[in-house]
Amino acid sequence: MNTRQDRSQAAYRKDNGRKENAPRKPAANLAGWRQAFERYMALAQNLGQHDDAVTREGYYQHAEHYLRLMHDAEAGR
């Protein structure tokens, strides 16, 4: 399994070495998600109004992703 093709096929396997139905632990990830959300919001806000709008929007989208994860975890409780 040293060829490039073998390695790329292994990367696309469905389970990727994990149990397929392994439950996620939202409570354990909640603190990390909140920290990531706050980090991306701060990055976006620090860019300012007239700086790079594309980068700022990207940071806001990342923050929104973590916000959704937090809301889904709260709804699942």
N, CA, C and O atoms as a Maestro MAE file, in Angstrom:
{
 s_m_m2io_version
 :::
 2.0.0
}

f_m_ct {
 s_m_title
 :::
 protein
 m_atom[308] {
  # First column is atom index #
  i_m_mmod_type
  r_m_x_coord
  r_m_y_coord
  r_m_z_coord
  i_m_residue_number
  s_m_chain_name
  s_m_pdb_residue_name
  s_m_pdb_atom_name
  i_m_atomic_number
  :::
  1 25 0.828 -1.187 0.000 1 A "MET " " N  " 7
  2 3 0.000 0.000 0.000 1 A "MET " " CA " 6
  3 2 0.868 1.246 0.000 1 A "MET " " C  " 6
  4 15 0.556 2.229 0.672 1 A "MET " " O  " 8
  5 25 1.918 1.205 -0.726 2 A "ASN " " N  " 7
  6 3 2.815 2.346 -0.778 2 A "ASN " " CA " 6
  7 2 2.624 3.192 -2.014 2 A "ASN " " C  " 6
  8 15 3.272 4.229 -2.158 2 A "ASN " " O  " 8
  9 25 1.749 2.774 -2.907 3 A "THR " " N  " 7
  10 3 1.564 3.568 -4.105 3 A "THR " " CA " 6
  11 2 0.623 4.726 -3.837 3 A "THR " " C  " 6
  12 15 -0.184 4.690 -2.908 3 A "THR " " O  " 8
  13 25 0.738 5.729 -4.645 4 A "ARG " " N  " 7
  14 3 -0.105 6.909 -4.492 4 A "ARG " " CA " 6
  15 2 -1.577 6.552 -4.653 4 A "ARG " " C  " 6
  16 15 -2.424 7.068 -3.924 4 A "ARG " " O  " 8
  17 25 -1.884 5.681 -5.593 5 A "GLN " " N  " 7
  18 3 -3.267 5.292 -5.824 5 A "GLN " " CA " 6
  19 2 -3.851 4.577 -4.606 5 A "GLN " " C  " 6
  20 15 -4.993 4.835 -4.228 5 A "GLN " " O  " 8
  21 25 -3.081 3.684 -3.991 6 A "ASP " " N  " 7
  22 3 -3.561 2.971 -2.802 6 A "ASP " " CA " 6
  23 2 -3.842 3.944 -1.657 6 A "ASP " " C  " 6
  24 15 -4.841 3.803 -0.952 6 A "ASP " " O  " 8
  25 25 -2.967 4.923 -1.474 7 A "ARG " " N  " 7
  26 3 -3.167 5.891 -0.398 7 A "ARG " " CA " 6
  27 2 -4.394 6.757 -0.658 7 A "ARG " " C  " 6
  28 15 -5.146 7.056 0.269 7 A "ARG " " O  " 8
  29 25 -4.602 7.161 -1.903 8 A "SER " " N  " 7
  30 3 -5.756 8.007 -2.179 8 A "SER " " CA " 6
  31 2 -7.050 7.224 -2.039 8 A "SER " " C  " 6
  32 15 -8.054 7.780 -1.595 8 A "SER " " O  " 8
  33 25 -7.054 5.953 -2.404 9 A "GLN " " N  " 7
  34 3 -8.250 5.141 -2.232 9 A "GLN " " CA " 6
  35 2 -8.547 4.939 -0.756 9 A "GLN " " C  " 6
  36 15 -9.713 4.920 -0.360 9 A "GLN " " O  " 8
  37 25 -7.532 4.791 0.050 10 A "ALA " " N  " 7
  38 3 -7.734 4.623 1.487 10 A "ALA " " CA " 6
  39 2 -8.321 5.891 2.091 10 A "ALA " " C  " 6
  40 15 -9.097 5.817 3.045 10 A "ALA " " O  " 8
  41 25 -7.966 7.046 1.554 11 A "ALA " " N  " 7
  42 3 -8.469 8.307 2.082 11 A "ALA " " CA " 6
  43 2 -9.955 8.488 1.787 11 A "ALA " " C  " 6
  44 15 -10.647 9.218 2.497 11 A "ALA " " O  " 8
  45 25 -10.445 7.826 0.742 12 A "TYR " " N  " 7
  46 3 -11.844 7.992 0.359 12 A "TYR " " CA " 6
  47 2 -12.758 6.893 0.887 12 A "TYR " " C  " 6
  48 15 -13.935 6.848 0.528 12 A "TYR " " O  " 8
  49 25 -12.247 6.023 1.720 13 A "ARG " " N  " 7
  50 3 -13.105 5.007 2.314 13 A "ARG " " CA " 6
  51 2 -14.130 5.662 3.211 13 A "ARG " " C  " 6
  52 15 -13.864 6.689 3.835 13 A "ARG " " O  " 8
  53 25 -15.308 5.059 3.270 14 A "LYS " " N  " 7
  54 3 -16.410 5.666 4.007 14 A "LYS " " CA " 6
  55 2 -16.108 5.824 5.488 14 A "LYS " " C  " 6
  56 15 -16.364 6.884 6.060 14 A "LYS " " O  " 8
  57 25 -15.576 4.801 6.111 15 A "ASP " " N  " 7
  58 3 -15.379 4.858 7.559 15 A "ASP " " CA " 6
  59 2 -14.099 5.573 7.952 15 A "ASP " " C  " 6
  60 15 -13.994 6.095 9.062 15 A "ASP " " O  " 8
  61 25 -13.131 5.599 7.056 16 A "ASN " " N  " 7
  62 3 -11.865 6.302 7.301 16 A "ASN " " CA " 6
  63 2 -11.228 5.893 8.625 16 A "ASN " " C  " 6
  64 15 -10.594 6.703 9.300 16 A "ASN " " O  " 8
  65 25 -11.410 4.607 8.991 17 A "GLY " " N  " 7
  66 3 -10.779 4.099 10.193 17 A "GLY " " CA " 6
  67 2 -11.588 4.299 11.461 17 A "GLY " " C  " 6
  68 15 -11.145 3.895 12.537 17 A "GLY " " O  " 8
  69 25 -12.759 4.909 11.365 18 A "ARG " " N  " 7
  70 3 -13.602 5.152 12.536 18 A "ARG " " CA " 6
  71 2 -14.829 4.257 12.474 18 A "ARG " " C  " 6
  72 15 -15.198 3.755 11.412 18 A "ARG " " O  " 8
  73 25 -15.443 4.069 13.608 19 A "LYS " " N  " 7
  74 3 -16.694 3.328 13.632 19 A "LYS " " CA " 6
  75 2 -17.765 4.190 12.980 19 A "LYS " " C  " 6
  76 15 -17.897 5.377 13.277 19 A "LYS " " O  " 8
  77 25 -18.526 3.567 12.085 20 A "GLU " " N  " 7
  78 3 -19.481 4.336 11.293 20 A "GLU " " CA " 6
  79 2 -20.572 4.979 12.139 20 A "GLU " " C  " 6
  80 15 -20.938 6.129 11.896 20 A "GLU " " O  " 8
  81 25 -21.091 4.273 13.113 21 A "ASN " " N  " 7
  82 3 -22.188 4.784 13.908 21 A "ASN " " CA " 6
  83 2 -21.746 5.270 15.289 21 A "ASN " " C  " 6
  84 15 -22.546 5.287 16.224 21 A "ASN " " O  " 8
  85 25 -20.510 5.653 15.418 22 A "ALA " " N  " 7
  86 3 -20.013 6.131 16.703 22 A "ALA " " CA " 6
  87 2 -20.706 7.447 17.045 22 A "ALA " " C  " 6
  88 15 -20.709 8.369 16.230 22 A "ALA " " O  " 8
  89 25 -21.285 7.549 18.224 23 A "PRO " " N  " 7
  90 3 -21.990 8.784 18.581 23 A "PRO " " CA " 6
  91 2 -21.014 9.932 18.792 23 A "PRO " " C  " 6
  92 15 -19.901 9.744 19.284 23 A "PRO " " O  " 8
  93 25 -21.455 11.119 18.411 24 A "ARG " " N  " 7
  94 3 -20.659 12.316 18.658 24 A "ARG " " CA " 6
  95 2 -20.888 12.737 20.101 24 A "ARG " " C  " 6
  96 15 -21.906 12.388 20.701 24 A "ARG " " O  " 8
  97 25 -19.974 13.463 20.641 25 A "LYS " " N  " 7
  98 3 -20.088 13.933 22.012 25 A "LYS " " CA " 6
  99 2 -20.231 15.451 22.002 25 A "LYS " " C  " 6
  100 15 -19.250 16.163 22.214 25 A "LYS " " O  " 8
  101 25 -21.447 15.959 21.757 26 A "PRO " " N  " 7
  102 3 -21.604 17.403 21.650 26 A "PRO " " CA " 6
  103 2 -21.253 18.145 22.921 26 A "PRO " " C  " 6
  104 15 -20.723 19.255 22.861 26 A "PRO " " O  " 8
  105 25 -21.535 17.558 24.064 27 A "ALA " " N  " 7
  106 3 -21.232 18.261 25.314 27 A "ALA " " CA " 6
  107 2 -19.735 18.486 25.462 27 A "ALA " " C  " 6
  108 15 -19.305 19.527 25.957 27 A "ALA " " O  " 8
  109 25 -18.947 17.516 25.036 28 A "ALA " " N  " 7
  110 3 -17.494 17.647 25.143 28 A "ALA " " CA " 6
  111 2 -16.966 18.654 24.132 28 A "ALA " " C  " 6
  112 15 -15.961 19.318 24.385 28 A "ALA " " O  " 8
  113 25 -17.637 18.773 22.984 29 A "ASN " " N  " 7
  114 3 -17.175 19.671 21.937 29 A "ASN " " CA " 6
  115 2 -17.712 21.090 22.088 29 A "ASN " " C  " 6
  116 15 -17.217 22.010 21.437 29 A "ASN " " O  " 8
  117 25 -18.704 21.273 22.928 30 A "LEU " " N  " 7
  118 3 -19.369 22.561 23.039 30 A "LEU " " CA " 6
  119 2 -18.401 23.681 23.424 30 A "LEU " " C  " 6
  120 15 -18.455 24.772 22.857 30 A "LEU " " O  " 8
  121 25 -17.537 23.418 24.365 31 A "ALA " " N  " 7
  122 3 -16.574 24.445 24.786 31 A "ALA " " CA " 6
  123 2 -15.617 24.795 23.653 31 A "ALA " " C  " 6
  124 15 -15.283 25.965 23.461 31 A "ALA " " O  " 8
  125 25 -15.179 23.800 22.912 32 A "GLY " " N  " 7
  126 3 -14.294 24.050 21.777 32 A "GLY " " CA " 6
  127 2 -14.991 24.803 20.664 32 A "GLY " " C  " 6
  128 15 -14.402 25.677 20.028 32 A "GLY " " O  " 8
  129 25 -16.261 24.457 20.429 33 A "TRP " " N  " 7
  130 3 -17.032 25.158 19.398 33 A "TRP " " CA " 6
  131 2 -17.251 26.605 19.787 33 A "TRP " " C  " 6
  132 15 -17.168 27.496 18.941 33 A "TRP " " O  " 8
  133 25 -17.533 26.850 21.068 34 A "ARG " " N  " 7
  134 3 -17.742 28.227 21.528 34 A "ARG " " CA " 6
  135 2 -16.454 29.034 21.376 34 A "ARG " " C  " 6
  136 15 -16.483 30.197 20.974 34 A "ARG " " O  " 8
  137 25 -15.340 28.413 21.699 35 A "GLN " " N  " 7
  138 3 -14.056 29.105 21.583 35 A "GLN " " CA " 6
  139 2 -13.758 29.433 20.117 35 A "GLN " " C  " 6
  140 15 -13.291 30.530 19.811 35 A "GLN " " O  " 8
  141 25 -14.024 28.487 19.211 36 A "ALA " " N  " 7
  142 3 -13.795 28.729 17.788 36 A "ALA " " CA " 6
  143 2 -14.727 29.820 17.277 36 A "ALA " " C  " 6
  144 15 -14.308 30.678 16.501 36 A "ALA " " O  " 8
  145 25 -15.994 29.795 17.709 37 A "PHE " " N  " 7
  146 3 -16.954 30.830 17.308 37 A "PHE " " CA " 6
  147 2 -16.450 32.205 17.725 37 A "PHE " " C  " 6
  148 15 -16.436 33.135 16.918 37 A "PHE " " O  " 8
  149 25 -16.041 32.336 18.966 38 A "GLU " " N  " 7
  150 3 -15.564 33.620 19.472 38 A "GLU " " CA " 6
  151 2 -14.303 34.077 18.748 38 A "GLU " " C  " 6
  152 15 -14.135 35.266 18.479 38 A "GLU " " O  " 8
  153 25 -13.415 33.131 18.430 39 A "ARG " " N  " 7
  154 3 -12.179 33.470 17.727 39 A "ARG " " CA " 6
  155 2 -12.482 34.030 16.340 39 A "ARG " " C  " 6
  156 15 -11.925 35.055 15.948 39 A "ARG " " O  " 8
  157 25 -13.373 33.350 15.588 40 A "TYR " " N  " 7
  158 3 -13.679 33.812 14.237 40 A "TYR " " CA " 6
  159 2 -14.458 35.125 14.246 40 A "TYR " " C  " 6
  160 15 -14.261 35.963 13.366 40 A "TYR " " O  " 8
  161 25 -15.333 35.315 15.221 41 A "MET " " N  " 7
  162 3 -16.040 36.594 15.323 41 A "MET " " CA " 6
  163 2 -15.049 37.725 15.601 41 A "MET " " C  " 6
  164 15 -15.148 38.801 15.011 41 A "MET " " O  " 8
  165 25 -14.113 37.483 16.484 42 A "ALA " " N  " 7
  166 3 -13.114 38.504 16.800 42 A "ALA " " CA " 6
  167 2 -12.249 38.819 15.583 42 A "ALA " " C  " 6
  168 15 -11.937 39.980 15.320 42 A "ALA " " O  " 8
  169 25 -11.864 37.783 14.845 43 A "LEU " " N  " 7
  170 3 -11.063 38.012 13.641 43 A "LEU " " CA " 6
  171 2 -11.830 38.860 12.630 43 A "LEU " " C  " 6
  172 15 -11.270 39.782 12.038 43 A "LEU " " O  " 8
  173 25 -13.107 38.551 12.434 44 A "ALA " " N  " 7
  174 3 -13.918 39.303 11.477 44 A "ALA " " CA " 6
  175 2 -14.082 40.746 11.928 44 A "ALA " " C  " 6
  176 15 -13.970 41.665 11.117 44 A "ALA " " O  " 8
  177 25 -14.345 40.952 13.202 45 A "GLN " " N  " 7
  178 3 -14.566 42.301 13.702 45 A "GLN " " CA " 6
  179 2 -13.283 43.117 13.717 45 A "GLN " " C  " 6
  180 15 -13.329 44.339 13.573 45 A "GLN " " O  " 8
  181 25 -12.148 42.468 13.887 46 A "ASN " " N  " 7
  182 3 -10.873 43.186 13.911 46 A "ASN " " CA " 6
  183 2 -10.435 43.663 12.529 46 A "ASN " " C  " 6
  184 15 -9.583 44.544 12.416 46 A "ASN " " O  " 8
  185 25 -11.011 43.089 11.489 47 A "LEU " " N  " 7
  186 3 -10.648 43.532 10.141 47 A "LEU " " CA " 6
  187 2 -11.163 44.943 9.860 47 A "LEU " " C  " 6
  188 15 -10.587 45.662 9.043 47 A "LEU " " O  " 8
  189 25 -12.213 45.329 10.512 48 A "GLY " " N  " 7
  190 3 -12.736 46.672 10.309 48 A "GLY " " CA " 6
  191 2 -13.635 46.760 9.087 48 A "GLY " " C  " 6
  192 15 -13.733 45.824 8.293 48 A "GLY " " O  " 8
  193 25 -14.281 47.894 8.958 49 A "GLN " " N  " 7
  194 3 -15.275 48.090 7.904 49 A "GLN " " CA " 6
  195 2 -14.642 48.180 6.523 49 A "GLN " " C  " 6
  196 15 -15.238 47.706 5.556 49 A "GLN " " O  " 8
  197 25 -13.473 48.760 6.394 50 A "HIS " " N  " 7
  198 3 -12.913 49.036 5.077 50 A "HIS " " CA " 6
  199 2 -11.788 48.097 4.671 50 A "HIS " " C  " 6
  200 15 -11.186 48.271 3.611 50 A "HIS " " O  " 8
  201 25 -11.501 47.110 5.497 51 A "ASP " " N  " 7
  202 3 -10.465 46.148 5.144 51 A "ASP " " CA " 6
  203 2 -11.034 45.100 4.197 51 A "ASP " " C  " 6
  204 15 -12.104 45.295 3.622 51 A "ASP " " O  " 8
  205 25 -10.342 44.023 4.039 52 A "ASP " " N  " 7
  206 3 -10.692 42.970 3.093 52 A "ASP " " CA " 6
  207 2 -12.062 42.360 3.411 52 A "ASP " " C  " 6
  208 15 -12.198 41.602 4.371 52 A "ASP " " O  " 8
  209 25 -13.061 42.689 2.615 53 A "ALA " " N  " 7
  210 3 -14.435 42.240 2.853 53 A "ALA " " CA " 6
  211 2 -14.579 40.738 2.628 53 A "ALA " " C  " 6
  212 15 -15.383 40.093 3.301 53 A "ALA " " O  " 8
  213 25 -13.822 40.174 1.699 54 A "VAL " " N  " 7
  214 3 -13.925 38.743 1.406 54 A "VAL " " CA " 6
  215 2 -13.418 37.929 2.586 54 A "VAL " " C  " 6
  216 15 -14.055 36.957 2.990 54 A "VAL " " O  " 8
  217 25 -12.297 38.313 3.131 55 A "THR " " N  " 7
  218 3 -11.745 37.614 4.291 55 A "THR " " CA " 6
  219 2 -12.664 37.760 5.498 55 A "THR " " C  " 6
  220 15 -12.898 36.802 6.234 55 A "THR " " O  " 8
  221 25 -13.183 38.974 5.691 56 A "ARG " " N  " 7
  222 3 -14.096 39.217 6.804 56 A "ARG " " CA " 6
  223 2 -15.342 38.329 6.687 56 A "ARG " " C  " 6
  224 15 -15.772 37.735 7.675 56 A "ARG " " O  " 8
  225 25 -15.912 38.238 5.499 57 A "GLU " " N  " 7
  226 3 -17.093 37.395 5.288 57 A "GLU " " CA " 6
  227 2 -16.762 35.923 5.522 57 A "GLU " " C  " 6
  228 15 -17.585 35.178 6.053 57 A "GLU " " O  " 8
  229 25 -15.572 35.507 5.132 58 A "GLY " " N  " 7
  230 3 -15.142 34.130 5.386 58 A "GLY " " CA " 6
  231 2 -15.082 33.828 6.872 58 A "GLY " " C  " 6
  232 15 -15.501 32.759 7.315 58 A "GLY " " O  " 8
  233 25 -14.562 34.771 7.635 59 A "TYR " " N  " 7
  234 3 -14.514 34.592 9.087 59 A "TYR " " CA " 6
  235 2 -15.921 34.518 9.672 59 A "TYR " " C  " 6
  236 15 -16.188 33.698 10.552 59 A "TYR " " O  " 8
  237 25 -16.817 35.368 9.188 60 A "TYR " " N  " 7
  238 3 -18.198 35.315 9.668 60 A "TYR " " CA " 6
  239 2 -18.859 33.976 9.323 60 A "TYR " " C  " 6
  240 15 -19.633 33.443 10.118 60 A "TYR " " O  " 8
  241 25 -18.559 33.444 8.160 61 A "GLN " " N  " 7
  242 3 -19.131 32.154 7.780 61 A "GLN " " CA " 6
  243 2 -18.591 31.028 8.658 61 A "GLN " " C  " 6
  244 15 -19.331 30.118 9.031 61 A "GLN " " O  " 8
  245 25 -17.315 31.091 8.983 62 A "HIS " " N  " 7
  246 3 -16.748 30.096 9.903 62 A "HIS " " CA " 6
  247 2 -17.425 30.205 11.276 62 A "HIS " " C  " 6
  248 15 -17.769 29.194 11.888 62 A "HIS " " O  " 8
  249 25 -17.609 31.432 11.746 63 A "ALA " " N  " 7
  250 3 -18.253 31.637 13.036 63 A "ALA " " CA " 6
  251 2 -19.677 31.091 13.010 63 A "ALA " " C  " 6
  252 15 -20.124 30.469 13.974 63 A "ALA " " O  " 8
  253 25 -20.387 31.321 11.911 64 A "GLU " " N  " 7
  254 3 -21.754 30.823 11.792 64 A "GLU " " CA " 6
  255 2 -21.801 29.300 11.834 64 A "GLU " " C  " 6
  256 15 -22.726 28.720 12.403 64 A "GLU " " O  " 8
  257 25 -20.820 28.662 11.242 65 A "HIS " " N  " 7
  258 3 -20.743 27.196 11.274 65 A "HIS " " CA " 6
  259 2 -20.691 26.697 12.721 65 A "HIS " " C  " 6
  260 15 -21.428 25.787 13.098 65 A "HIS " " O  " 8
  261 25 -19.826 27.293 13.514 66 A "TYR " " N  " 7
  262 3 -19.710 26.869 14.904 66 A "TYR " " CA " 6
  263 2 -20.943 27.246 15.715 66 A "TYR " " C  " 6
  264 15 -21.311 26.533 16.648 66 A "TYR " " O  " 8
  265 25 -21.582 28.357 15.369 67 A "LEU " " N  " 7
  266 3 -22.822 28.734 16.037 67 A "LEU " " CA " 6
  267 2 -23.908 27.691 15.773 67 A "LEU " " C  " 6
  268 15 -24.659 27.328 16.678 67 A "LEU " " O  " 8
  269 25 -23.986 27.219 14.546 68 A "ARG " " N  " 7
  270 3 -24.964 26.175 14.213 68 A "ARG " " CA " 6
  271 2 -24.673 24.882 14.959 68 A "ARG " " C  " 6
  272 15 -25.597 24.223 15.435 68 A "ARG " " O  " 8
  273 25 -23.416 24.515 15.065 69 A "LEU " " N  " 7
  274 3 -23.068 23.317 15.829 69 A "LEU " " CA " 6
  275 2 -23.505 23.444 17.280 69 A "LEU " " C  " 6
  276 15 -24.023 22.493 17.866 69 A "LEU " " O  " 8
  277 25 -23.295 24.619 17.857 70 A "MET " " N  " 7
  278 3 -23.688 24.833 19.248 70 A "MET " " CA " 6
  279 2 -25.208 24.760 19.397 70 A "MET " " C  " 6
  280 15 -25.710 24.161 20.348 70 A "MET " " O  " 8
  281 25 -25.938 25.364 18.465 71 A "HIS " " N  " 7
  282 3 -27.399 25.343 18.538 71 A "HIS " " CA " 6
  283 2 -27.931 23.915 18.360 71 A "HIS " " C  " 6
  284 15 -28.868 23.513 19.050 71 A "HIS " " O  " 8
  285 25 -27.340 23.155 17.442 72 A "ASP " " N  " 7
  286 3 -27.758 21.764 17.254 72 A "ASP " " CA " 6
  287 2 -27.497 20.929 18.505 72 A "ASP " " C  " 6
  288 15 -28.305 20.077 18.874 72 A "ASP " " O  " 8
  289 25 -26.368 21.181 19.149 73 A "ALA " " N  " 7
  290 3 -26.042 20.443 20.371 73 A "ALA " " CA " 6
  291 2 -27.017 20.785 21.485 73 A "ALA " " C  " 6
  292 15 -27.440 19.912 22.243 73 A "ALA " " O  " 8
  293 25 -27.374 22.067 21.581 74 A "GLU " " N  " 7
  294 3 -28.329 22.490 22.610 74 A "GLU " " CA " 6
  295 2 -29.716 21.893 22.333 74 A "GLU " " C  " 6
  296 15 -30.415 21.500 23.266 74 A "GLU " " O  " 8
  297 25 -30.113 21.825 21.073 75 A "ALA " " N  " 7
  298 3 -31.420 21.278 20.710 75 A "ALA " " CA " 6
  299 2 -31.478 19.765 20.946 75 A "ALA " " C  " 6
  300 15 -32.545 19.214 21.217 75 A "ALA " " O  " 8
  301 25 -30.334 19.105 20.841 76 A "GLY " " N  " 7
  302 3 -30.276 17.666 21.033 76 A "GLY " " CA " 6
  303 2 -30.319 17.224 22.470 76 A "GLY " " C  " 6
  304 15 -30.484 16.036 22.746 76 A "GLY " " O  " 8
  305 25 -30.175 18.144 23.388 77 A "ARG " " N  " 7
  306 3 -30.155 17.785 24.813 77 A "ARG " " CA " 6
  307 2 -31.525 17.477 25.317 77 A "ARG " " C  " 6
  308 15 -31.692 17.157 26.494 77 A "ARG " " O  " 8
  :::
 }
 m_bond[307] {
  # First column is bond index #
  i_m_from
  i_m_to
  i_m_order
  :::
  1 1 2 1
  2 2 3 1
  3 3 4 2
  4 3 5 1
  5 5 6 1
  6 6 7 1
  7 7 8 2
  8 7 9 1
  9 9 10 1
  10 10 11 1
  11 11 12 2
  12 11 13 1
  13 13 14 1
  14 14 15 1
  15 15 16 2
  16 15 17 1
  17 17 18 1
  18 18 19 1
  19 19 20 2
  20 19 21 1
  21 21 22 1
  22 22 23 1
  23 23 24 2
  24 23 25 1
  25 25 26 1
  26 26 27 1
  27 27 28 2
  28 27 29 1
  29 29 30 1
  30 30 31 1
  31 31 32 2
  32 31 33 1
  33 33 34 1
  34 34 35 1
  35 35 36 2
  36 35 37 1
  37 37 38 1
  38 38 39 1
  39 39 40 2
  40 39 41 1
  41 41 42 1
  42 42 43 1
  43 43 44 2
  44 43 45 1
  45 45 46 1
  46 46 47 1
  47 47 48 2
  48 47 49 1
  49 49 50 1
  50 50 51 1
  51 51 52 2
  52 51 53 1
  53 53 54 1
  54 54 55 1
  55 55 56 2
  56 55 57 1
  57 57 58 1
  58 58 59 1
  59 59 60 2
  60 59 61 1
  61 61 62 1
  62 62 63 1
  63 63 64 2
  64 63 65 1
  65 65 66 1
  66 66 67 1
  67 67 68 2
  68 67 69 1
  69 69 70 1
  70 70 71 1
  71 71 72 2
  72 71 73 1
  73 73 74 1
  74 74 75 1
  75 75 76 2
  76 75 77 1
  77 77 78 1
  78 78 79 1
  79 79 80 2
  80 79 81 1
  81 81 82 1
  82 82 83 1
  83 83 84 2
  84 83 85 1
  85 85 86 1
  86 86 87 1
  87 87 88 2
  88 87 89 1
  89 89 90 1
  90 90 91 1
  91 91 92 2
  92 91 93 1
  93 93 94 1
  94 94 95 1
  95 95 96 2
  96 95 97 1
  97 97 98 1
  98 98 99 1
  99 99 100 2
  100 99 101 1
  101 101 102 1
  102 102 103 1
  103 103 104 2
  104 103 105 1
  105 105 106 1
  106 106 107 1
  107 107 108 2
  108 107 109 1
  109 109 110 1
  110 110 111 1
  111 111 112 2
  112 111 113 1
  113 113 114 1
  114 114 115 1
  115 115 116 2
  116 115 117 1
  117 117 118 1
  118 118 119 1
  119 119 120 2
  120 119 121 1
  121 121 122 1
  122 122 123 1
  123 123 124 2
  124 123 125 1
  125 125 126 1
  126 126 127 1
  127 127 128 2
  128 127 129 1
  129 129 130 1
  130 130 131 1
  131 131 132 2
  132 131 133 1
  133 133 134 1
  134 134 135 1
  135 135 136 2
  136 135 137 1
  137 137 138 1
  138 138 139 1
  139 139 140 2
  140 139 141 1
  141 141 142 1
  142 142 143 1
  143 143 144 2
  144 143 145 1
  145 145 146 1
  146 146 147 1
  147 147 148 2
  148 147 149 1
  149 149 150 1
  150 150 151 1
  151 151 152 2
  152 151 153 1
  153 153 154 1
  154 154 155 1
  155 155 156 2
  156 155 157 1
  157 157 158 1
  158 158 159 1
  159 159 160 2
  160 159 161 1
  161 161 162 1
  162 162 163 1
  163 163 164 2
  164 163 165 1
  165 165 166 1
  166 166 167 1
  167 167 168 2
  168 167 169 1
  169 169 170 1
  170 170 171 1
  171 171 172 2
  172 171 173 1
  173 173 174 1
  174 174 175 1
  175 175 176 2
  176 175 177 1
  177 177 178 1
  178 178 179 1
  179 179 180 2
  180 179 181 1
  181 181 182 1
  182 182 183 1
  183 183 184 2
  184 183 185 1
  185 185 186 1
  186 186 187 1
  187 187 188 2
  188 187 189 1
  189 189 190 1
  190 190 191 1
  191 191 192 2
  192 191 193 1
  193 193 194 1
  194 194 195 1
  195 195 196 2
  196 195 197 1
  197 197 198 1
  198 198 199 1
  199 199 200 2
  200 199 201 1
  201 201 202 1
  202 202 203 1
  203 203 204 2
  204 203 205 1
  205 205 206 1
  206 206 207 1
  207 207 208 2
  208 207 209 1
  209 209 210 1
  210 210 211 1
  211 211 212 2
  212 211 213 1
  213 213 214 1
  214 214 215 1
  215 215 216 2
  216 215 217 1
  217 217 218 1
  218 218 219 1
  219 219 220 2
  220 219 221 1
  221 221 222 1
  222 222 223 1
  223 223 224 2
  224 223 225 1
  225 225 226 1
  226 226 227 1
  227 227 228 2
  228 227 229 1
  229 229 230 1
  230 230 231 1
  231 231 232 2
  232 231 233 1
  233 233 234 1
  234 234 235 1
  235 235 236 2
  236 235 237 1
  237 237 238 1
  238 238 239 1
  239 239 240 2
  240 239 241 1
  241 241 242 1
  242 242 243 1
  243 243 244 2
  244 243 245 1
  245 245 246 1
  246 246 247 1
  247 247 248 2
  248 247 249 1
  249 249 250 1
  250 250 251 1
  251 251 252 2
  252 251 253 1
  253 253 254 1
  254 254 255 1
  255 255 256 2
  256 255 257 1
  257 257 258 1
  258 258 259 1
  259 259 260 2
  260 259 261 1
  261 261 262 1
  262 262 263 1
  263 263 264 2
  264 263 265 1
  265 265 266 1
  266 266 267 1
  267 267 268 2
  268 267 269 1
  269 269 270 1
  270 270 271 1
  271 271 272 2
  272 271 273 1
  273 273 274 1
  274 274 275 1
  275 275 276 2
  276 275 277 1
  277 277 278 1
  278 278 279 1
  279 279 280 2
  280 279 281 1
  281 281 282 1
  282 282 283 1
  283 283 284 2
  284 283 285 1
  285 285 286 1
  286 286 287 1
  287 287 288 2
  288 287 289 1
  289 289 290 1
  290 290 291 1
  291 291 292 2
  292 291 293 1
  293 293 294 1
  294 294 295 1
  295 295 296 2
  296 295 297 1
  297 297 298 1
  298 298 299 1
  299 299 300 2
  300 299 301 1
  301 301 302 1
  302 302 303 1
  303 303 304 2
  304 303 305 1
  305 305 306 1
  306 306 307 1
  307 307 308 2
  :::
 }
}
